[in-house]
Amino acid sequence: MKDVLSKKNLKNTILTENDKKIFGFAAYNKSRGSDDNPGEEYAIYILKDYH
């Protein structure tokens, strides 16, 4: 698990946490299509208990 959360693997990923426990994330990168688009979101996940 530690390797998954290393800085190298978290490039373009935002983690959400509460009391130092991660409960969600969003992954993003630059747009695949247009240069004038600031980027796109690839994935978003939030644990059910935090909806």
PDBQT receptor file of N, H, CA, C and O in Angstrom, charges set to zero:
ATOM      1  N   MET A   1       0.825  -1.197   0.000  1.00  0.00    +0.000 N 
ATOM      2  CA  MET A   1       0.000   0.000   0.000  1.00  0.00    +0.000 C 
ATOM      3  C   MET A   1       0.865   1.255   0.000  1.00  0.00    +0.000 C 
ATOM      4  O   MET A   1       0.509   2.243  -0.643  1.00  0.00    +0.000 OA
ATOM      5  N   LYS A   2       1.966   1.239   0.689  1.00  0.00    +0.000 N 
ATOM      6  H   LYS A   2       2.255   0.436   1.211  1.00  0.00    +0.000 HD
ATOM      7  CA  LYS A   2       2.830   2.411   0.770  1.00  0.00    +0.000 C 
ATOM      8  C   LYS A   2       3.288   2.850  -0.622  1.00  0.00    +0.000 C 
ATOM      9  O   LYS A   2       3.327   4.047  -0.910  1.00  0.00    +0.000 OA
ATOM     10  N   ASP A   3       3.637   1.886  -1.492  1.00  0.00    +0.000 N 
ATOM     11  H   ASP A   3       3.605   0.915  -1.258  1.00  0.00    +0.000 HD
ATOM     12  CA  ASP A   3       4.096   2.221  -2.837  1.00  0.00    +0.000 C 
ATOM     13  C   ASP A   3       2.988   2.894  -3.641  1.00  0.00    +0.000 C 
ATOM     14  O   ASP A   3       3.264   3.809  -4.417  1.00  0.00    +0.000 OA
ATOM     15  N   VAL A   4       1.764   2.470  -3.474  1.00  0.00    +0.000 N 
ATOM     16  H   VAL A   4       1.540   1.727  -2.843  1.00  0.00    +0.000 HD
ATOM     17  CA  VAL A   4       0.642   3.063  -4.194  1.00  0.00    +0.000 C 
ATOM     18  C   VAL A   4       0.491   4.531  -3.828  1.00  0.00    +0.000 C 
ATOM     19  O   VAL A   4       0.100   5.338  -4.672  1.00  0.00    +0.000 OA
ATOM     20  N   LEU A   5       0.791   4.889  -2.597  1.00  0.00    +0.000 N 
ATOM     21  H   LEU A   5       1.108   4.234  -1.911  1.00  0.00    +0.000 HD
ATOM     22  CA  LEU A   5       0.620   6.259  -2.138  1.00  0.00    +0.000 C 
ATOM     23  C   LEU A   5       1.900   7.092  -2.227  1.00  0.00    +0.000 C 
ATOM     24  O   LEU A   5       1.959   8.194  -1.683  1.00  0.00    +0.000 OA
ATOM     25  N   SER A   6       2.912   6.577  -2.903  1.00  0.00    +0.000 N 
ATOM     26  H   SER A   6       2.864   5.682  -3.345  1.00  0.00    +0.000 HD
ATOM     27  CA  SER A   6       4.149   7.347  -3.039  1.00  0.00    +0.000 C 
ATOM     28  C   SER A   6       3.900   8.569  -3.912  1.00  0.00    +0.000 C 
ATOM     29  O   SER A   6       2.998   8.568  -4.750  1.00  0.00    +0.000 OA
ATOM     30  N   LYS A   7       4.701   9.612  -3.715  1.00  0.00    +0.000 N 
ATOM     31  H   LYS A   7       5.434   9.613  -3.034  1.00  0.00    +0.000 HD
ATOM     32  CA  LYS A   7       4.533  10.843  -4.493  1.00  0.00    +0.000 C 
ATOM     33  C   LYS A   7       4.634  10.580  -5.986  1.00  0.00    +0.000 C 
ATOM     34  O   LYS A   7       3.919  11.206  -6.768  1.00  0.00    +0.000 OA
ATOM     35  N   LYS A   8       5.491   9.681  -6.392  1.00  0.00    +0.000 N 
ATOM     36  H   LYS A   8       6.071   9.172  -5.756  1.00  0.00    +0.000 HD
ATOM     37  CA  LYS A   8       5.657   9.373  -7.806  1.00  0.00    +0.000 C 
ATOM     38  C   LYS A   8       4.340   8.913  -8.421  1.00  0.00    +0.000 C 
ATOM     39  O   LYS A   8       4.020   9.299  -9.545  1.00  0.00    +0.000 OA
ATOM     40  N   ASN A   9       3.586   8.110  -7.718  1.00  0.00    +0.000 N 
ATOM     41  H   ASN A   9       3.846   7.795  -6.805  1.00  0.00    +0.000 HD
ATOM     42  CA  ASN A   9       2.331   7.568  -8.237  1.00  0.00    +0.000 C 
ATOM     43  C   ASN A   9       1.150   8.514  -8.055  1.00  0.00    +0.000 C 
ATOM     44  O   ASN A   9       0.073   8.257  -8.593  1.00  0.00    +0.000 OA
ATOM     45  N   LEU A  10       1.325   9.593  -7.314  1.00  0.00    +0.000 N 
ATOM     46  H   LEU A  10       2.199   9.802  -6.877  1.00  0.00    +0.000 HD
ATOM     47  CA  LEU A  10       0.220  10.513  -7.074  1.00  0.00    +0.000 C 
ATOM     48  C   LEU A  10       0.261  11.747  -7.973  1.00  0.00    +0.000 C 
ATOM     49  O   LEU A  10      -0.482  12.701  -7.743  1.00  0.00    +0.000 OA
ATOM     50  N   LYS A  11       1.102  11.740  -8.971  1.00  0.00    +0.000 N 
ATOM     51  H   LYS A  11       1.706  10.965  -9.158  1.00  0.00    +0.000 HD
ATOM     52  CA  LYS A  11       1.142  12.865  -9.895  1.00  0.00    +0.000 C 
ATOM     53  C   LYS A  11      -0.244  13.013 -10.528  1.00  0.00    +0.000 C 
ATOM     54  O   LYS A  11      -0.815  12.040 -11.022  1.00  0.00    +0.000 OA
ATOM     55  N   ASN A  12      -0.766  14.212 -10.509  1.00  0.00    +0.000 N 
ATOM     56  H   ASN A  12      -0.302  15.001 -10.108  1.00  0.00    +0.000 HD
ATOM     57  CA  ASN A  12      -2.079  14.531 -11.073  1.00  0.00    +0.000 C 
ATOM     58  C   ASN A  12      -3.225  13.840 -10.324  1.00  0.00    +0.000 C 
ATOM     59  O   ASN A  12      -4.252  13.510 -10.917  1.00  0.00    +0.000 OA
ATOM     60  N   THR A  13      -3.042  13.629  -9.039  1.00  0.00    +0.000 N 
ATOM     61  H   THR A  13      -2.207  13.898  -8.557  1.00  0.00    +0.000 HD
ATOM     62  CA  THR A  13      -4.081  13.016  -8.211  1.00  0.00    +0.000 C 
ATOM     63  C   THR A  13      -4.284  13.859  -6.962  1.00  0.00    +0.000 C 
ATOM     64  O   THR A  13      -3.323  14.295  -6.327  1.00  0.00    +0.000 OA
ATOM     65  N   ILE A  14      -5.535  14.078  -6.621  1.00  0.00    +0.000 N 
ATOM     66  H   ILE A  14      -6.315  13.724  -7.137  1.00  0.00    +0.000 HD
ATOM     67  CA  ILE A  14      -5.880  14.818  -5.407  1.00  0.00    +0.000 C 
ATOM     68  C   ILE A  14      -6.538  13.838  -4.449  1.00  0.00    +0.000 C 
ATOM     69  O   ILE A  14      -7.490  13.149  -4.816  1.00  0.00    +0.000 OA
ATOM     70  N   LEU A  15      -6.035  13.773  -3.223  1.00  0.00    +0.000 N 
ATOM     71  H   LEU A  15      -5.262  14.333  -2.924  1.00  0.00    +0.000 HD
ATOM     72  CA  LEU A  15      -6.627  12.923  -2.198  1.00  0.00    +0.000 C 
ATOM     73  C   LEU A  15      -7.470  13.767  -1.259  1.00  0.00    +0.000 C 
ATOM     74  O   LEU A  15      -7.119  14.905  -0.949  1.00  0.00    +0.000 OA
ATOM     75  N   THR A  16      -8.580  13.207  -0.808  1.00  0.00    +0.000 N 
ATOM     76  H   THR A  16      -8.866  12.282  -1.060  1.00  0.00    +0.000 HD
ATOM     77  CA  THR A  16      -9.392  13.866   0.210  1.00  0.00    +0.000 C 
ATOM     78  C   THR A  16      -9.273  13.051   1.486  1.00  0.00    +0.000 C 
ATOM     79  O   THR A  16      -9.299  11.820   1.458  1.00  0.00    +0.000 OA
ATOM     80  N   GLU A  17      -9.141  13.754   2.606  1.00  0.00    +0.000 N 
ATOM     81  H   GLU A  17      -9.120  14.753   2.628  1.00  0.00    +0.000 HD
ATOM     82  CA  GLU A  17      -8.968  13.033   3.857  1.00  0.00    +0.000 C 
ATOM     83  C   GLU A  17      -9.703  13.716   5.001  1.00  0.00    +0.000 C 
ATOM     84  O   GLU A  17     -10.014  14.906   4.949  1.00  0.00    +0.000 OA
ATOM     85  N   ASN A  18      -9.969  12.934   6.027  1.00  0.00    +0.000 N 
ATOM     86  H   ASN A  18      -9.717  11.967   6.070  1.00  0.00    +0.000 HD
ATOM     87  CA  ASN A  18     -10.603  13.414   7.245  1.00  0.00    +0.000 C 
ATOM     88  C   ASN A  18      -9.939  12.676   8.398  1.00  0.00    +0.000 C 
ATOM     89  O   ASN A  18      -9.887  11.446   8.393  1.00  0.00    +0.000 OA
ATOM     90  N   ASP A  19      -9.444  13.388   9.362  1.00  0.00    +0.000 N 
ATOM     91  H   ASP A  19      -9.486  14.387   9.367  1.00  0.00    +0.000 HD
ATOM     92  CA  ASP A  19      -8.719  12.785  10.498  1.00  0.00    +0.000 C 
ATOM     93  C   ASP A  19      -7.594  11.869  10.014  1.00  0.00    +0.000 C 
ATOM     94  O   ASP A  19      -7.396  10.778  10.549  1.00  0.00    +0.000 OA
ATOM     95  N   LYS A  20      -6.864  12.321   9.003  1.00  0.00    +0.000 N 
ATOM     96  H   LYS A  20      -7.024  13.208   8.568  1.00  0.00    +0.000 HD
ATOM     97  CA  LYS A  20      -5.720  11.606   8.426  1.00  0.00    +0.000 C 
ATOM     98  C   LYS A  20      -6.089  10.268   7.793  1.00  0.00    +0.000 C 
ATOM     99  O   LYS A  20      -5.224   9.409   7.623  1.00  0.00    +0.000 OA
ATOM    100  N   LYS A  21      -7.363  10.079   7.442  1.00  0.00    +0.000 N 
ATOM    101  H   LYS A  21      -8.065  10.777   7.580  1.00  0.00    +0.000 HD
ATOM    102  CA  LYS A  21      -7.807   8.874   6.739  1.00  0.00    +0.000 C 
ATOM    103  C   LYS A  21      -8.301   9.285   5.358  1.00  0.00    +0.000 C 
ATOM    104  O   LYS A  21      -9.165  10.154   5.234  1.00  0.00    +0.000 OA
ATOM    105  N   ILE A  22      -7.759   8.668   4.335  1.00  0.00    +0.000 N 
ATOM    106  H   ILE A  22      -7.057   7.962   4.435  1.00  0.00    +0.000 HD
ATOM    107  CA  ILE A  22      -8.157   8.990   2.961  1.00  0.00    +0.000 C 
ATOM    108  C   ILE A  22      -9.534   8.400   2.698  1.00  0.00    +0.000 C 
ATOM    109  O   ILE A  22      -9.770   7.219   2.955  1.00  0.00    +0.000 OA
ATOM    110  N   PHE A  23     -10.455   9.237   2.176  1.00  0.00    +0.000 N 
ATOM    111  H   PHE A  23     -10.263  10.196   1.967  1.00  0.00    +0.000 HD
ATOM    112  CA  PHE A  23     -11.781   8.730   1.853  1.00  0.00    +0.000 C 
ATOM    113  C   PHE A  23     -12.181   8.979   0.406  1.00  0.00    +0.000 C 
ATOM    114  O   PHE A  23     -13.297   8.647   0.005  1.00  0.00    +0.000 OA
ATOM    115  N   GLY A  24     -11.282   9.560  -0.381  1.00  0.00    +0.000 N 
ATOM    116  H   GLY A  24     -10.376   9.830  -0.056  1.00  0.00    +0.000 HD
ATOM    117  CA  GLY A  24     -11.601   9.760  -1.778  1.00  0.00    +0.000 C 
ATOM    118  C   GLY A  24     -10.422  10.296  -2.558  1.00  0.00    +0.000 C 
ATOM    119  O   GLY A  24      -9.399  10.687  -1.997  1.00  0.00    +0.000 OA
ATOM    120  N   PHE A  25     -10.595  10.303  -3.883  1.00  0.00    +0.000 N 
ATOM    121  H   PHE A  25     -11.426   9.985  -4.340  1.00  0.00    +0.000 HD
ATOM    122  CA  PHE A  25      -9.545  10.842  -4.746  1.00  0.00    +0.000 C 
ATOM    123  C   PHE A  25     -10.143  11.314  -6.062  1.00  0.00    +0.000 C 
ATOM    124  O   PHE A  25     -11.249  10.923  -6.434  1.00  0.00    +0.000 OA
ATOM    125  N   ALA A  26      -9.402  12.153  -6.753  1.00  0.00    +0.000 N 
ATOM    126  H   ALA A  26      -8.504  12.471  -6.450  1.00  0.00    +0.000 HD
ATOM    127  CA  ALA A  26      -9.703  12.562  -8.123  1.00  0.00    +0.000 C 
ATOM    128  C   ALA A  26      -8.395  12.521  -8.896  1.00  0.00    +0.000 C 
ATOM    129  O   ALA A  26      -7.363  12.988  -8.415  1.00  0.00    +0.000 OA
ATOM    130  N   ALA A  27      -8.448  11.957 -10.100  1.00  0.00    +0.000 N 
ATOM    131  H   ALA A  27      -9.287  11.577 -10.490  1.00  0.00    +0.000 HD
ATOM    132  CA  ALA A  27      -7.264  11.887 -10.966  1.00  0.00    +0.000 C 
ATOM    133  C   ALA A  27      -7.530  12.712 -12.220  1.00  0.00    +0.000 C 
ATOM    134  O   ALA A  27      -8.624  12.660 -12.783  1.00  0.00    +0.000 OA
ATOM    135  N   TYR A  28      -6.542  13.461 -12.651  1.00  0.00    +0.000 N 
ATOM    136  H   TYR A  28      -5.654  13.503 -12.194  1.00  0.00    +0.000 HD
ATOM    137  CA  TYR A  28      -6.708  14.362 -13.791  1.00  0.00    +0.000 C 
ATOM    138  C   TYR A  28      -5.411  14.434 -14.588  1.00  0.00    +0.000 C 
ATOM    139  O   TYR A  28      -4.360  13.982 -14.134  1.00  0.00    +0.000 OA
ATOM    140  N   ASN A  29      -5.505  15.010 -15.783  1.00  0.00    +0.000 N 
ATOM    141  H   ASN A  29      -6.358  15.377 -16.152  1.00  0.00    +0.000 HD
ATOM    142  CA  ASN A  29      -4.325  15.238 -16.604  1.00  0.00    +0.000 C 
ATOM    143  C   ASN A  29      -4.683  16.256 -17.665  1.00  0.00    +0.000 C 
ATOM    144  O   ASN A  29      -5.817  16.733 -17.722  1.00  0.00    +0.000 OA
ATOM    145  N   LYS A  30      -3.719  16.589 -18.503  1.00  0.00    +0.000 N 
ATOM    146  H   LYS A  30      -2.798  16.201 -18.456  1.00  0.00    +0.000 HD
ATOM    147  CA  LYS A  30      -4.012  17.547 -19.559  1.00  0.00    +0.000 C 
ATOM    148  C   LYS A  30      -4.988  16.916 -20.562  1.00  0.00    +0.000 C 
ATOM    149  O   LYS A  30      -5.098  15.694 -20.658  1.00  0.00    +0.000 OA
ATOM    150  N   SER A  31      -5.670  17.752 -21.284  1.00  0.00    +0.000 N 
ATOM    151  H   SER A  31      -5.580  18.745 -21.206  1.00  0.00    +0.000 HD
ATOM    152  CA  SER A  31      -6.681  17.309 -22.226  1.00  0.00    +0.000 C 
ATOM    153  C   SER A  31      -6.079  16.495 -23.357  1.00  0.00    +0.000 C 
ATOM    154  O   SER A  31      -4.982  16.794 -23.830  1.00  0.00    +0.000 OA
ATOM    155  N   ARG A  32      -6.792  15.472 -23.789  1.00  0.00    +0.000 N 
ATOM    156  H   ARG A  32      -7.683  15.229 -23.406  1.00  0.00    +0.000 HD
ATOM    157  CA  ARG A  32      -6.331  14.649 -24.907  1.00  0.00    +0.000 C 
ATOM    158  C   ARG A  32      -6.679  15.275 -26.250  1.00  0.00    +0.000 C 
ATOM    159  O   ARG A  32      -6.098  14.914 -27.274  1.00  0.00    +0.000 OA
ATOM    160  N   GLY A  33      -7.629  16.217 -26.252  1.00  0.00    +0.000 N 
ATOM    161  H   GLY A  33      -8.100  16.511 -25.420  1.00  0.00    +0.000 HD
ATOM    162  CA  GLY A  33      -8.111  16.733 -27.517  1.00  0.00    +0.000 C 
ATOM    163  C   GLY A  33      -7.655  18.122 -27.891  1.00  0.00    +0.000 C 
ATOM    164  O   GLY A  33      -7.029  18.307 -28.934  1.00  0.00    +0.000 OA
ATOM    165  N   SER A  34      -7.952  19.091 -27.071  1.00  0.00    +0.000 N 
ATOM    166  H   SER A  34      -8.461  18.941 -26.224  1.00  0.00    +0.000 HD
ATOM    167  CA  SER A  34      -7.757  20.490 -27.431  1.00  0.00    +0.000 C 
ATOM    168  C   SER A  34      -6.718  21.154 -26.536  1.00  0.00    +0.000 C 
ATOM    169  O   SER A  34      -6.671  20.914 -25.329  1.00  0.00    +0.000 OA
ATOM    170  N   ASP A  35      -5.888  21.988 -27.147  1.00  0.00    +0.000 N 
ATOM    171  H   ASP A  35      -5.926  22.183 -28.127  1.00  0.00    +0.000 HD
ATOM    172  CA  ASP A  35      -4.881  22.716 -26.369  1.00  0.00    +0.000 C 
ATOM    173  C   ASP A  35      -5.486  23.830 -25.523  1.00  0.00    +0.000 C 
ATOM    174  O   ASP A  35      -4.883  24.244 -24.533  1.00  0.00    +0.000 OA
ATOM    175  N   ASP A  36      -6.679  24.327 -25.897  1.00  0.00    +0.000 N 
ATOM    176  H   ASP A  36      -7.169  23.991 -26.701  1.00  0.00    +0.000 HD
ATOM    177  CA  ASP A  36      -7.296  25.406 -25.129  1.00  0.00    +0.000 C 
ATOM    178  C   ASP A  36      -8.133  24.888 -23.957  1.00  0.00    +0.000 C 
ATOM    179  O   ASP A  36      -8.710  25.686 -23.218  1.00  0.00    +0.000 OA
ATOM    180  N   ASN A  37      -8.208  23.585 -23.778  1.00  0.00    +0.000 N 
ATOM    181  H   ASN A  37      -7.739  22.937 -24.378  1.00  0.00    +0.000 HD
ATOM    182  CA  ASN A  37      -8.894  22.983 -22.645  1.00  0.00    +0.000 C 
ATOM    183  C   ASN A  37      -7.873  22.801 -21.522  1.00  0.00    +0.000 C 
ATOM    184  O   ASN A  37      -6.812  22.224 -21.760  1.00  0.00    +0.000 OA
ATOM    185  N   PRO A  38      -8.157  23.275 -20.302  1.00  0.00    +0.000 N 
ATOM    186  CA  PRO A  38      -7.173  23.196 -19.222  1.00  0.00    +0.000 C 
ATOM    187  C   PRO A  38      -6.872  21.763 -18.765  1.00  0.00    +0.000 C 
ATOM    188  O   PRO A  38      -5.846  21.533 -18.125  1.00  0.00    +0.000 OA
ATOM    189  N   GLY A  39      -7.730  20.810 -19.075  1.00  0.00    +0.000 N 
ATOM    190  H   GLY A  39      -8.564  20.997 -19.596  1.00  0.00    +0.000 HD
ATOM    191  CA  GLY A  39      -7.489  19.429 -18.666  1.00  0.00    +0.000 C 
ATOM    192  C   GLY A  39      -8.775  18.654 -18.540  1.00  0.00    +0.000 C 
ATOM    193  O   GLY A  39      -9.861  19.180 -18.784  1.00  0.00    +0.000 OA
ATOM    194  N   GLU A  40      -8.644  17.400 -18.158  1.00  0.00    +0.000 N 
ATOM    195  H   GLU A  40      -7.761  16.973 -17.959  1.00  0.00    +0.000 HD
ATOM    196  CA  GLU A  40      -9.825  16.582 -17.964  1.00  0.00    +0.000 C 
ATOM    197  C   GLU A  40      -9.640  15.651 -16.774  1.00  0.00    +0.000 C 
ATOM    198  O   GLU A  40      -8.521  15.286 -16.412  1.00  0.00    +0.000 OA
ATOM    199  N   GLU A  41     -10.749  15.285 -16.187  1.00  0.00    +0.000 N 
ATOM    200  H   GLU A  41     -11.658  15.581 -16.481  1.00  0.00    +0.000 HD
ATOM    201  CA  GLU A  41     -10.763  14.392 -15.044  1.00  0.00    +0.000 C 
ATOM    202  C   GLU A  41     -10.892  12.964 -15.546  1.00  0.00    +0.000 C 
ATOM    203  O   GLU A  41     -11.760  12.673 -16.370  1.00  0.00    +0.000 OA
ATOM    204  N   TYR A  42     -10.044  12.075 -15.062  1.00  0.00    +0.000 N 
ATOM    205  H   TYR A  42      -9.339  12.311 -14.393  1.00  0.00    +0.000 HD
ATOM    206  CA  TYR A  42     -10.071  10.679 -15.482  1.00  0.00    +0.000 C 
ATOM    207  C   TYR A  42     -10.861   9.799 -14.530  1.00  0.00    +0.000 C 
ATOM    208  O   TYR A  42     -11.512   8.845 -14.956  1.00  0.00    +0.000 OA
ATOM    209  N   ALA A  43     -10.806  10.113 -13.244  1.00  0.00    +0.000 N 
ATOM    210  H   ALA A  43     -10.277  10.888 -12.897  1.00  0.00    +0.000 HD
ATOM    211  CA  ALA A  43     -11.485   9.280 -12.252  1.00  0.00    +0.000 C 
ATOM    212  C   ALA A  43     -11.809  10.109 -11.029  1.00  0.00    +0.000 C 
ATOM    213  O   ALA A  43     -11.099  11.056 -10.689  1.00  0.00    +0.000 OA
ATOM    214  N   ILE A  44     -12.893   9.737 -10.374  1.00  0.00    +0.000 N 
ATOM    215  H   ILE A  44     -13.470   8.968 -10.650  1.00  0.00    +0.000 HD
ATOM    216  CA  ILE A  44     -13.235  10.345  -9.084  1.00  0.00    +0.000 C 
ATOM    217  C   ILE A  44     -13.896   9.254  -8.244  1.00  0.00    +0.000 C 
ATOM    218  O   ILE A  44     -14.705   8.474  -8.745  1.00  0.00    +0.000 OA
ATOM    219  N   TYR A  45     -13.541   9.213  -6.968  1.00  0.00    +0.000 N 
ATOM    220  H   TYR A  45     -12.883   9.847  -6.561  1.00  0.00    +0.000 HD
ATOM    221  CA  TYR A  45     -14.096   8.198  -6.083  1.00  0.00    +0.000 C 
ATOM    222  C   TYR A  45     -14.193   8.764  -4.674  1.00  0.00    +0.000 C 
ATOM    223  O   TYR A  45     -13.273   9.424  -4.190  1.00  0.00    +0.000 OA
ATOM    224  N   ILE A  46     -15.315   8.499  -4.028  1.00  0.00    +0.000 N 
ATOM    225  H   ILE A  46     -16.062   7.963  -4.421  1.00  0.00    +0.000 HD
ATOM    226  CA  ILE A  46     -15.533   8.867  -2.625  1.00  0.00    +0.000 C 
ATOM    227  C   ILE A  46     -16.202   7.702  -1.929  1.00  0.00    +0.000 C 
ATOM    228  O   ILE A  46     -17.178   7.150  -2.436  1.00  0.00    +0.000 OA
ATOM    229  N   LEU A  47     -15.684   7.324  -0.773  1.00  0.00    +0.000 N 
ATOM    230  H   LEU A  47     -14.891   7.772  -0.362  1.00  0.00    +0.000 HD
ATOM    231  CA  LEU A  47     -16.303   6.225  -0.013  1.00  0.00    +0.000 C 
ATOM    232  C   LEU A  47     -17.773   6.538   0.268  1.00  0.00    +0.000 C 
ATOM    233  O   LEU A  47     -18.136   7.692   0.496  1.00  0.00    +0.000 OA
ATOM    234  N   LYS A  48     -18.595   5.529   0.251  1.00  0.00    +0.000 N 
ATOM    235  H   LYS A  48     -18.300   4.591   0.065  1.00  0.00    +0.000 HD
ATOM    236  CA  LYS A  48     -20.039   5.675   0.439  1.00  0.00    +0.000 C 
ATOM    237  C   LYS A  48     -20.400   6.431   1.722  1.00  0.00    +0.000 C 
ATOM    238  O   LYS A  48     -21.333   7.233   1.724  1.00  0.00    +0.000 OA
ATOM    239  N   ASP A  49     -19.677   6.185   2.794  1.00  0.00    +0.000 N 
ATOM    240  H   ASP A  49     -18.919   5.533   2.793  1.00  0.00    +0.000 HD
ATOM    241  CA  ASP A  49     -19.972   6.841   4.075  1.00  0.00    +0.000 C 
ATOM    242  C   ASP A  49     -19.801   8.354   4.045  1.00  0.00    +0.000 C 
ATOM    243  O   ASP A  49     -20.254   9.042   4.960  1.00  0.00    +0.000 OA
ATOM    244  N   TYR A  50     -19.147   8.889   3.001  1.00  0.00    +0.000 N 
ATOM    245  H   TYR A  50     -18.779   8.331   2.258  1.00  0.00    +0.000 HD
ATOM    246  CA  TYR A  50     -18.884  10.332   2.898  1.00  0.00    +0.000 C 
ATOM    247  C   TYR A  50     -19.730  11.028   1.835  1.00  0.00    +0.000 C 
ATOM    248  O   TYR A  50     -19.504  12.207   1.559  1.00  0.00    +0.000 OA
ATOM    249  N   HIS A  51     -20.686  10.344   1.237  1.00  0.00    +0.000 N 
ATOM    250  H   HIS A  51     -20.869   9.387   1.461  1.00  0.00    +0.000 HD
ATOM    251  CA  HIS A  51     -21.563  10.966   0.227  1.00  0.00    +0.000 C 
ATOM    252  C   HIS A  51     -22.456  11.983   0.864  1.00  0.00    +0.000 C 
ATOM    253  O   HIS A  51     -23.263  12.611   0.179  1.00  0.00    +0.000 OA
TER     254      HIS A  51
